Amino acid sequence: MGNALVGLATALVGVTGTLVVAVLSHRSLARVQTDQFERQRRLAEVQWLREQEKAELDRRRDCYMNVNAVFRRYRTQLMNFLWLIQKREVTADAREALEEARREHHSAFAEAQMIASASVLAELDGMSGALSDMYRRIMCLDEGSPEPDGSFDEIRTGDFHHLYRRWDRMRAVMRTDLGVGAAASAPAPAAAVS
């Protein structure tokens, strides 16, 4: 009977071992699969965050390019209108071109208020205020009631020169916000002010 018990005990240990190995193997596989799933989830989350950051950067870049172009067009129309006042050649078409540029400016600025970073928005606020002030001063000159320091020459040399310096600062802040780096802008050329 001793050999039978040893055989039975050996068989029992063998069967138990086989069952325990199967259970442990299954648990180990489940743990490995859980770890793999968690790793894939984290990678997917990191990828999603990268895509979101890139989409946000692209959105800000497109907004800044649009704002820069629209503000530049408005500034150019203000300068053209100022010259037309000086030459006494203001027409209804010239007024409409200026007003269209002004409306585009307001629209682009409204969009930027929803997209731009706080630092860029502060610069855009200042630039928009400067453009609005210049518009008001030019309209006063056009109506024949210029401000004491609102002559053609004072607006052309003073206001536009101030606007160019502000423009360089605005562009530098936009570039920094986009990660392009400090925009080492050269001063506005003298020909651009005249």
Order of alpha helices (4+ residues) and beta strands (2+ residues): alpha-alpha-alpha-alpha-alpha
